[in-house]
Amino acid sequence: MAEKSWNKNVRFNRNSESAMQAWSLLHSDEVEKEFKSQNEFVICAINDYYERHLRKKRDPYLETREKEDAFVERIVA
């Protein structure tokens, strides 16, 4: 069976700090080592981001609790 796929182009604005950071991450050695391809990395990143978005939408205090838990862990350590 032939592979079916879609193609989506993404532009990285060189005047945008966040876009340049994303570009650097996408082309980093860490991404090359941890993922089988840049495509896999982008797909994982989108899915993870959206899952977190939905969790925060259902629980608006999630981010605050996570920060508090991390702070407590640093104190305990």
N, C-alpha and C positions, 0 to 999 in steps of 0.2 A: 504494500500500500504506500502510495506517495505521501511524503510528509506535507502537512498543511500548516502554513504559518502566516502571520501578518507582519507587516513592517511598519514601524513608526519612527520617524526622524525626530531627534531632539536637538535643539539649539542651545549652546552654552554661551551666554553673553560674556565677553571678555571684560566688560565694565562692571559686572556684577560679582561681588566678592563670594556670595553663596554659590553662584554658578561655577566660578573658578575653583572653589573648594570641591564641588561635586565632580568636576572634570579631573582634578588631581586625584581624588579618591578612586574614581573609575579606572584610572591608569596607574594606580599604585602597585607596588610589589606585593602588598598584603592581599589585594583583590586577586592578583594573578596566582598567588599561592593558595588562597582559601577557596576559590571558586573555579569551576572548570572553564568558565568563560565570562566575559563582561556581560553578556546577555543574561546568564544565570544570576549574576550579581544584581543587575537592574531589576529583574523579575522578583528576586527575594526582597530587595529593598522596597519596592512598591507594595508588595503584599504585606511585609512587616509594618510599614508605615500606616497602611490603611487599617490593619488589624488594631494597631494602637489607637488610631483615630476613633474607631468604633468603640473601643473600651473606654476611652476618655469621654466620649459622647454619652455613654450609658452611665458613667461614674465620674462626674466632674471633679471629684476630690482625689482621683487616682494619682495624678502627678504630684500633688502636695504630700500624700501619704508615702509615695515612693521616695521623695526627697527626705522626708522625716526619717523613714526607715534607714536610708543610706547614712544620714547624719548620726543616728543612734549606733549603727554598726561601726562607724569611724570612732566614736567615743568609746565603745566597748573594746575595740581593738587597741 
